[in-house]
Amino acid sequence: MANNLFQQARNAVNRMTNGQNINEQDKEAARNAIQSAYTNATPQEQQELQQLEQQLEQQNELK
């Protein structure tokens, strides 16, 4: 799991789920980080990225 884009996506989701003042730009950044990470992700990383995306959607952070 040395994929830098994957780590950036994970960090973005963590910021979103732990943040207080989340704006539309933050949401878009998290969404873009996840989508960018899919490109070079291993199947295991892709599965975790899907879980991260679902976590955001469940918390109503993504539209």
Rosetta silent file (secondary structure, phi, psi, omega in degrees, C-alpha in Angstrom):
SEQUENCE: MANNLFQQARNAVNRMTNGQNINEQDKEAARNAIQSAYTNATPQEQQELQQLEQQLEQQNELK
SCORE:     score description
SCORE:     0.000 S_00000001
   1 L     0.000   46.468 -179.120    0.000    0.000    0.000 S_00000001
   2 L   -89.579    6.776 -178.441    2.737    2.411   -0.924 S_00000001
   3 L   -65.598  113.288 -177.878    0.472    4.173   -3.420 S_00000001
   4 H   -62.793  -40.705  178.482    0.820    7.905   -2.676 S_00000001
   5 H   -64.283  -36.699  177.142   -2.519    8.789   -4.287 S_00000001
   6 H   -62.315  -44.924  179.694   -4.177    6.122   -2.174 S_00000001
   7 H   -64.290  -39.468  177.964   -2.687    7.644    0.976 S_00000001
   8 H   -63.208  -40.297  177.896   -3.802   11.116   -0.091 S_00000001
   9 H   -63.643  -44.907  178.947   -7.352    9.827   -0.600 S_00000001
  10 H   -60.254  -43.987  179.400   -7.329    8.195    2.819 S_00000001
  11 H   -64.300  -40.476  179.366   -6.080   11.416    4.412 S_00000001
  12 H   -62.596  -41.872  178.714   -8.721   13.488    2.620 S_00000001
  13 H   -65.469  -41.706  177.852  -11.478   11.211    3.885 S_00000001
  14 H   -60.079  -41.826  177.388  -10.096   11.389    7.407 S_00000001
  15 H   -63.205  -40.004 -179.204  -10.126   15.186    7.245 S_00000001
  16 H   -66.328  -42.950 -175.274  -13.703   15.137    5.974 S_00000001
  17 H   -77.869  -20.697 -179.242  -14.990   12.775    8.632 S_00000001
  18 H  -103.996   -8.077 -175.031  -13.185   14.546   11.477 S_00000001
  19 L   -81.616  156.710  179.018  -13.646   18.143   10.320 S_00000001
  20 L   -98.049  -50.186 -175.755  -16.118   20.655   11.648 S_00000001
  21 L  -105.370   83.959 -177.120  -16.358   23.295    8.912 S_00000001
  22 L   -97.382  127.611  178.629  -16.502   21.326    5.671 S_00000001
  23 L  -110.587  176.930 -177.079  -17.198   23.274    2.495 S_00000001
  24 H   -62.182  -34.454  179.045  -17.972   22.222   -1.066 S_00000001
  25 H   -65.054  -38.953  176.910  -14.315   22.608   -2.081 S_00000001
  26 H   -63.877  -42.000  179.299  -13.275   20.131    0.643 S_00000001
  27 H   -61.883  -44.810 -179.597  -15.888   17.662   -0.555 S_00000001
  28 H   -64.436  -38.987  178.773  -14.688   17.979   -4.136 S_00000001
  29 H   -62.926  -42.842  178.708  -11.057   17.502   -3.077 S_00000001
  30 H   -64.807  -43.679  179.269  -11.919   14.278   -1.238 S_00000001
  31 H   -61.429  -45.003  179.620  -13.950   13.031   -4.196 S_00000001
  32 H   -65.770  -38.771  179.255  -11.105   13.831   -6.634 S_00000001
  33 H   -62.300  -42.702  178.831   -8.505   12.193   -4.386 S_00000001
  34 H   -63.701  -47.438 -178.732  -10.516    8.979   -4.312 S_00000001
  35 H   -63.728  -39.058  178.612  -11.031    8.952   -8.077 S_00000001
  36 H   -66.049  -36.903 -177.401   -7.348    9.693   -8.750 S_00000001
  37 H   -68.075  -28.483  179.501   -6.248    6.922   -6.431 S_00000001
  38 H   -57.847  -31.768 -173.395   -8.266    4.312   -8.363 S_00000001
  39 L   -55.819  -48.180 -175.855   -5.897    4.655  -11.325 S_00000001
  40 L  -112.334   16.606 -175.807   -2.890    2.942   -9.765 S_00000001
  41 L   -80.085  146.191  171.969   -4.574    1.129   -6.903 S_00000001
  42 L   -73.605  165.186  176.537   -4.233   -2.568   -6.254 S_00000001
  43 H   -55.718  -37.885  178.036   -7.474   -4.558   -5.993 S_00000001
  44 H   -65.009  -43.236  178.515   -7.179   -4.391   -2.199 S_00000001
  45 H   -65.676  -39.882  178.458   -6.707   -0.611   -2.314 S_00000001
  46 H   -60.704  -39.615  178.199   -9.650   -0.256   -4.706 S_00000001
  47 H   -63.883  -42.756  178.695  -11.832   -2.112   -2.234 S_00000001
  48 H   -67.305  -37.493  176.808  -10.738    0.198    0.567 S_00000001
  49 H   -61.413  -39.804  176.598  -11.314    3.247   -1.650 S_00000001
  50 H   -62.429  -40.335  178.557  -14.866    2.053   -2.256 S_00000001
  51 H   -65.797  -40.297  178.178  -15.341    1.738    1.492 S_00000001
  52 H   -63.205  -42.556  179.341  -13.967    5.237    2.056 S_00000001
  53 H   -63.401  -42.302  177.891  -16.313    6.621   -0.579 S_00000001
  54 H   -64.342  -37.764  178.465  -19.266    4.845    1.009 S_00000001
  55 H   -60.192  -44.313  178.228  -18.254    6.179    4.407 S_00000001
  56 H   -64.460  -43.639 -178.785  -18.406    9.731    3.081 S_00000001
  57 H   -63.662  -40.694  179.243  -21.732    9.144    1.361 S_00000001
  58 H   -63.243  -32.256  179.198  -23.219    7.661    4.531 S_00000001
  59 L   -87.445    6.246  177.266  -22.164   10.746    6.433 S_00000001
  60 L    60.772   31.998  178.590  -23.783   12.820    3.695 S_00000001
  61 L   -87.531  -23.327  178.036  -20.466   14.524    2.919 S_00000001
  62 L  -113.638  148.334  177.230  -20.705   13.768   -0.811 S_00000001
  63 L   -86.335    0.000    0.000  -23.660   14.472   -3.039 S_00000001
